[in-house]
Amino acid sequence: MKINANLIRPGMVIEHEGRSWSVLKTQIVQPGKGGAFITVEIRDVDTGNKSNARWRTADTVEKLDVRQIDCTYLFQDESGYNFMDKETFDQFPLQSDLVGEKGGFLQDGMDVVIDLIEGKPVSVKLPNSVVLAVVECEPVVKGQTASSSYKPGMLENGMRIMIPPHIEAGTKVVVNTEECSYVERYKG
């Protein structure tokens, strides 16, 4: 199915130069002079090689049909990240490079969606947000509450994100898995 290039999103699988590519990151650039364009970081489905591509936003791109299966994350070992198909209960590993940076957000029993092309896994879609505890951050400085500055904080999974100054170590926060960014303090 043909789509406009400005509709490309991470997780999609597109055809480019006769090959299937999984979209990792997108960025729309609007230069001061000339038309807007989109730059896309893509990974070859067959070889795993990464590349960058660029299209004008009005260009059309072929989006490939992908079969999605609901899975549950089980554990990580030397073979990679292990998942279980919810329908067939088959267990299978996925290599770390296929899961990418999102692997840090995986938690035991988490429901995910895995995209398949011709029976081969090409990408993993996590929930939009996860709840994680902040384990390390700078202490609150009095008088900083009026500004909207953020400070670096380390999450329990080892990832670093920017958090508001009022968040302290031990606080649970909601994190956007797509952008790896702070959403809000967990209210649970």
N, C-alpha and C positions, 0 to 999 in steps of 0.2 A: 504494500500500500504506500503510495506517495504522500509525503507530508512536507510542509514548509520547514526549512532548516531552523527557523526560530522556535519550532515546537519540539526540538530534540531535547530530551531530558536524560539525566543519569539513570542507568538501568535498562534503557532501550537497546535494541539490537538493530543495527542498520547495515545496509550494503554499501560499500565504498570501494571503488577500484576492483570490482568483481569478487570481493571477499566479504565475509561476515565479521562485523566489529561490534563489540559491546561498549556502550558509552559509559565512561567513568566520571567525567566532569564536563561542564559546559560553562561558557562565559560569553555573554553578549557584549560587544564592544561598540560604542557609538563615538567614532572619532569626530573631531570638530569640523573636519572637511570630508565630504564623501558620505556614502551610505553606511548604515550599520552592518556589522557582520558578526558571526558567531564562531568562536574557537572551541573545539571539542577535543578532549583527551579520550582516545579510544584504544581498546585492546583487541587484537586479532583473536577470534574465537578458537581457531585451529592451533596457532603457534604460541599464543600468549604474549606476543610482542606488542609493546605499546607504541603509539604514534599520536600525532596531532593532526587535525584537519581543520580547514577554515572554509566557511561558505558565507555568501551574502544571505541576509535573512529572507530574501524573496526566493532563493534557490529551493528546488525540491530535492528530497532525499528519499530513498527507498527504505521504509521501515519493514523489517522482517516479522513474519508471524512466529510467535513464540508460545509454546505450551507451558503453563505454569502449574507447579505442584506445591501443595501445602506440606510443609515439613516441620519437624521439631529438632532444635539443636540439642545434641546429646553431650559431647565432650570433645576435647582436643588432645591429639597424641601425635606421634612422629609421622603418621600418614596424613595428617591435616585435621581439618574440622569435620566431625562426624555428625551426620543428620539421619533422621528417620522419616520416610514417607508416611504421612498420616493415613493414607488409604491402604497401602499394601504392607505396611510395617517393615519394608526393606530398609536396612541400614547401609549407608555408603559414605565414604570420605570425600571431601573436596579439598584440593590443594590450597595452601595459604594465599598464593598469589591471586587465585580466583575470588576469594572472599575479600582480600585487600585490607585496607585500614579499618573497615567496619568490623573486623574480627574482634577488636577490643570491646565492642558493645555486646557481643554474644554472651548470653547467660543460660545456664542449664535449664532446659525445658522451654526455651523461648520459641514462639511460633514464627516461622519465616516463610517466604515464598521463593522458590528456586525456579528460574527460567530455563527451559530446555529448548534446544534447536536440534531436531533429528535425534532426540534421546540423549544429547550431550549437554551437561550443565554449562551455562554461560554467565549467569549472574545470580546473586543472592540479594533479596530485598528484605530488610529488617523493618520492624515497626518504626513509625515516625519518631517516636521518642522512647527513652528508657530512663529509669530512676537509678541514680548512682550516688554514692556518698563522696563528699569532698574529704580527702585524707590529709591534705597539706595546702596551706595558703598563708599569705602574709596577714599579720594581725590588723585589726581595724584601727585606723588613725582618727582621732577625734577631729571633727571639723571637716571631714571629707564627705560627709553624707549629702551635702548640697550639690556636689558635682556628680556628673554621670560617668565618672571614670570607672574602668573595670580593672581588676587585678588578676594575675595568673593564679590558677588553682589546679592541684593535681587530684584526679579522680581515683577511685579504688581500683580501676582497671589499668592505671598507669598513664592514661591520657591526660594531656594538659589542655584546659580551656580557660577563657576569660570569664570571670564571675564578678558580680557586683560586690562593692566593699563590705556590705552588711553580712555576707555569707562567711561563716567560720568553719574551721575543720570539724568534721563530724556531722555536718548538715547534709541532708539528702536533697538532691536537686534533680530536676527534669532536664534531660539533654536531648537536643535534636540530633538524630543519628545521621541525617543527610548532610548537615552543615557542620556537625561536631561543635555545636554552640549551646550556651546556657539558654534555657527557656524560662524557668521559674523555680522557686523553692517548692519542694515536694510537700503536699498538704495531706499527708497520710499518717 
